[in-house]
Amino acid sequence: MRAYDIPTGGLADGLAAFTAASGAKILYGAEVTTGRRTQGLRGRYTVDNGLVELLRGTGLSVRRARPDVWVVVDPHQTRTSAEAPTLEEVVVTGSLIRGAGDGPSPVTVIRRDDMERAGHGTVAQALAALPQNFGGTGNEGALGNGGDRSGSNGNFASGVNLRGLGSDATLVLINGRRMGGSGAFGDFADISTIPTIAISRIDVLLDGASALYGSDAIGGVVNVILRRDYEGAETRVRVGRTWDGPSGEHQFGQSLGARWTSGSILAAYEYNDREALPASDRRLAGDADLRWRGGSDRRLYYAAPGNIVLLDPAVGYLPAYAIPGGQDGTALQPSDFIAGAVNYGNQRAGLNVLPRQTRHSGFLALNQALGDRLHSNADARFGRRDYETISAPLITVLNVTRANPYFVSPVGASAHTIAYSFANELPNPVTNGHVESLGLSLGLDGDLFSDWRLSTYVAYASETGDNLATGQLNSLFLREALGATPDNPATTYSAARDGYLNPFAGIPVNDPATLAFISQGWARSEFETTTTTYNLQVDGSLFDLPAGPLRLALGGGYRQETFWRRISNFSSAATPTIGAPADFDRDVAFGFAELRAPLFGPDNARPGLRRLELSAALRFEDYGDIGSTTNPKLGLIWAPAQDWIVRANYGSSFRAPNLRELHDPARQSPTFIASGGQATTLSMILYGGNPDLKPEEADTWTAGAEYRPAELEGLTLTANWFRTTFDSRIGQPTSENTALALSDPSYTAFVRRVDPANNAADRDAVQEILDRPSTSLGSQYPATAYGAIVDARWVNTSQVDVEGLDLGVRHAVAYGSDRLETTLNLTYLTRYDVQTTPTSPVVSRLDQPAYPLSLRGRGGLTWSRDAWSASGHLNYVGDYADLTGRRIGAWLTADAHLRYAPTNGPLAGATVSLTVQNLTDQDPPFYDAIEGVGYDAANADVRGRFIAVQLKRAW
């Protein structure tokens, strides 16, 4: 990797400067550079990536003839027999045809140097900064803070959610290969274990692309390109911390590479440790009483001291009497209870906003030529991520009878239900676990005849995880300690001998042994997903058109997907319950083809038609369990003048239902759901798979233009319109919006209101569910306590319609030794419409909490001179409103970066950088969230000002 500082200008001059600076052998003819200009190149690059950036927008591509020889070619010109055969080409995401140059789909490229200048220490941080990426799913900062509606990210992974269509609708590749699925459903890729030190660049295809890449490529494709060819060594150390100190980050990376005449090898390792961010250090996240910010008191009536609650079948439990504080429960009288008063508990006390995460990741790549016409490549990637976090305080409903010696009734009743919090008596539950990611790939590339080439590979990817939550309540032990059930001989505890739990005290008085007995509960979830792919492709020229060769890529392959999961718990029985493993698999056969037809180009250009190129792609996939799907894609590139390029696309995409969505066993569990005001209704939630699911389908349109005026060197303006209509969306509408399941009319079809206390049919229906072996906490509450049955099973039900505009500005200019670069990227959504069921109304979710917002942007200015560079960026999130119409303000934050990277002298090869994110320490805009969180965690974060120092040395 070397440093380059090549100004905007003629391409021939730019290539000459690049050759001199790189020392590489770069072959090109005068005919490919005549009349072409380059936008220049600045920063540190490998030869491969540097040439890709230098040639961007020129219509040219680069091929590697040998490990130390590169050839710049015009893909629209026929290769003559006199040309040397080429073995490897730099592939650009968005086309299966190697060396095809720029394509009709919009692609955003995040270069290695871009990540360093922005101060992003991980791939997840770099992608989170994209205006097109929505943070509502696959985001550890949204999980548990009210921002993740899916609730499927229990392993605290980091995914990508382009256009807000779902992390499962964005396909993530590493060097063009699929990753193993992560999350509770194995339906999205976890990018947190990708070693940053091995990154070459990240291509983000902002277009549906199932015709090229298959299932999941609805919102777009993220292709993380890792280094394959590097000579030397690089060491990186990064240390960062929030300004006020609660959360620090430490990172170390090392890479080693070597080249020889016929090949190369690269090895990289990275360690990253990020400390937890406690909610107690961020009041917006840790205090559910939001009145201090002009909001509501969102604390719960599960408190210490507790509240006697009464069941209203229409709205659920309502507080009736507050247990007085300041007394130990031994002398409590009926007249001491406070009628109409409510004790409140802070459900956000003691938990973490972000977990502790420790990551180890490694990458090994080997390239070897096998003669003049065949080239082999192999790589291996491994990552392990360990996490630990503190969950919310333990709260529950206690059913207490006169068998408890502390029992007192304000009305002379024989039993009462108490809403209680153990926040002052037991530590919050702790969740810890680990995830391991593995990727293996072996490929062969070879010349066949003329310019036809063959590429084949076999790839294996897996993701395994183990999640353990400890310190939870065991409902059987809890009832025994309360005296609600007789002493259980299967336990070592006897309430009569060891002491009863006292829920009537106003201060902590319960014996530690009693508390330890009832909090032995735990829950464990284990999973493993695998993806094995066999792929074969050939591509080359069919015949010549007036503007160049008609080029074709076609191929096919086979993919096997597996999912294994087991859930165990110790929550409602005297011994642990080890769940039966869920083990699913399926086979997928596929075939694909892509055609690129240049109709006008340099050889036959005419006014208004300097370039015109059509493309078409088609992919067929046959699933053994859900049938088959065929998806086309059509594209156009048109250059009406030298300064303009117009692109347009249409394609259909799909997402196959994941294996859990199809085959997940039925299960049920109780949940309290808000039903108006502070009232909650105990509801039985039904979960499970649906073998009759069909693939999700989407139609995607994009159209855009790029303007590079010759009279304003270094200026590039881009505008891309997009629209995606997403039909037969697989989802659990009520599960994704549980808090609104009983209050939003859109979910009426999934809710059955019941009154078991007064209706025998309702009582029988609830009791039948409670008696099922698959019901969790079935004995926690009596059948008469339930007020609703909510169906959260998977269905093809919803439709999502997204439309908007991406705008970009880039201007690079040199003033003597000073170079300035201005960038601006905006995403403006005009539509995010959701139809929950075919019969429900279409509702706009745009500019609502936990949904995508209409305006997001990032702009910056970078200055560089010799070894020094400095940059500043502004990040903007537009204002919007909550469901009550209350405004949530816009959020503007600033980032700054300073870097020193000498290219000569004793420090040559070293880089020292300082990064400050959220320079002015701006709090996120206030949102009066029902969960008791004072910000919208899907669209903002509370980390605050973060400072990082990085030292890098190339050896």
Buried (B, 14 or more C-beta within 10 A) or exposed (E): BBBBBBBBBBBBBBBBBBBEBBEBEBBBEEEBBEEBBBBBBBBBBBBBBBBBBBBBBBBBBBBBBBBBBBBBBBBBBBBEEEBEBBBBBBBBBBBBBBBBBBBBBBBBBBBBBBBBBBBBBBBBBBBBBBBBBBBBBBBBBBBBBBBBBBBBBBBBBBBBBBBBBBBBBBBBBBBBBBBBBBBBBBBBBBBBBBBBBBBBBBBBBBBBBBBBBBBBBBBBBBBBBBBBBBBEBBBBBBBBBBBEEBBBBBBBBBBBBBBEEBBBBBBBBBBBBBBBBBBBBBBBBBBBBBEEBEBBEBBBBBBBBBBBBEBEBEBBBBBBBBBBEEBBBEEBEEEBBBEEEBBBBBBBBBBBBBBBBBBBBBBBBBBBBBEEBBBBBBBBBBBBBBBBBBBBBBBBBBBBBEBBEBBBBBEEEEEBBBBBBBBBBBBBBBBBBBBBBBBBBBBBBBBEEBBBBBBBBBBBBBBBBBBBBBBBBBBBBBBBBBBBBEBBEEBEBBBEEBBBBBBBBBEBBBBEEBBEBBBBBBBBBBBBBBBBBBBBBBBBBEEEBEBBBBBBBBBBBBBBBBBBBBBBBBBBBBEEBEBEEBEBBBEBBBBBBBBBBBBBBBBBBEEEBBBBBBBBBBBBBBBEBBEEBBBEBBBBBBBBEBBBBBBBBBBBBBBBBBBBBBBBBEBBBBBBBBBEEBBBBBBBBBBBBBEEBBBBBBBBBBBBBBBBEEEBBBBBBBBBBBBBBBBBBBBBBBBBBBBBBBEBEBBBBBBBBBBBBEEEEBBEBBBEBBEEEBBBBBEBBBBBBBBBBBBBBBBBBBBBBBBBBBBBBBBBBBEEEEBBBBBBBBBBBEBBBBBBBEEBEEBEBBBBBBBBBBBBBBBBBBBBBBBEBBBBBBBBBBBBEBEEEEEBEEBBBBBBBBBBBBBEEEBEBBBBBBBBBBBEBBBBBBBBBBBBBBBBBBBBBBBBBBBBBBEBBBE
